[in-house]
Amino acid sequence: MNKLDKNQISKLGHKINQLKKRISRTEISGNMEKVEFRKMRINKIKKKILEFSKKK
């Protein structure tokens, strides 16, 4: 994730949606081990998107 450019913003949005779906599925099944890690990844991706939008 260190080498991201503006062209990958749509891919990042897709990744956020994937992580959110995984979180919702694990909440249903009760397996909460990786939820905090996934939330951290979502926040990290959102920060990258904000950095790209500020550079424009």
Contact map, one row per residue, 1 for C-alpha under 8 A:
11110000000000000000000000000000000000000000000000000000
11110000000000000000000000000000000000000000000000000000
11111000000000000000000000000000000000000000000000000000
11111101000000000000000000000000000000000000000000000000
00111111100000000000000000000000000000000000000000010000
00011111100000000000000000000000000000000000000000010000
00001111110000000000000000000000000000000000000000000000
00011111111100000000000000000000000000000000000000000000
00001111111110000000000000000000000000000000000010000000
00000011111111000000000000000000000000000000000000000000
00000001111111100000000000000000000000000000000000000000
00000001111111110000000000000000000000000000100010000000
00000000111111111000000000000000000000000000000000000000
00000000011111111100000000000000000000000000000000000000
00000000001111111110000000000000000000000000000000000000
00000000000111111111000000000000000000000100100000000000
00000000000011111111100000000000000000000000000000000000
00000000000001111111110000000000000000000000000000000000
00000000000000111111111000000000000001100100000000000000
00000000000000011111111100000000000001000000000000000000
00000000000000001111111110000000000000000000000000000000
00000000000000000111111111000000000000000000000000000000
00000000000000000011111111100000001001000000000000000000
00000000000000000001111111110000000000000000000000000000
00000000000000000000111111111000000000000000000000000000
00000000000000000000011111111111001000000000000000000000
00000000000000000000001111111111000000000000000000000000
00000000000000000000000111111100000000000000000000000000
00000000000000000000000011111110000000000000000000000000
00000000000000000000000001111111000000000000000000000000
00000000000000000000000001101111110000000000000000000000
00000000000000000000000001100111111000000000000000000000
00000000000000000000000000000011111100000000000000000000
00000000000000000000000000000011111111000000000000000000
00000000000000000000001001000001111111100000000000000000
00000000000000000000000000000000111111110000000000000000
00000000000000000000000000000000011111111000000000000000
00000000000000000011001000000000011111111100000000000000
00000000000000000010000000000000001111111110000000000000
00000000000000000000000000000000000111111111000000000000
00000000000000000000000000000000000011111111100000000000
00000000000000010010000000000000000001111111110000000000
00000000000000000000000000000000000000111111111000000000
00000000000000000000000000000000000000011111111100000000
00000000000100010000000000000000000000001111111110000000
00000000000000000000000000000000000000000111111111000000
00000000000000000000000000000000000000000011111111100000
00000000000000000000000000000000000000000001111111110000
00000000100100000000000000000000000000000000111111111000
00000000000000000000000000000000000000000000011111111100
00000000000000000000000000000000000000000000001111111110
00001100000000000000000000000000000000000000000111111111
00000000000000000000000000000000000000000000000011111111
00000000000000000000000000000000000000000000000001111111
00000000000000000000000000000000000000000000000000111111
00000000000000000000000000000000000000000000000000011111
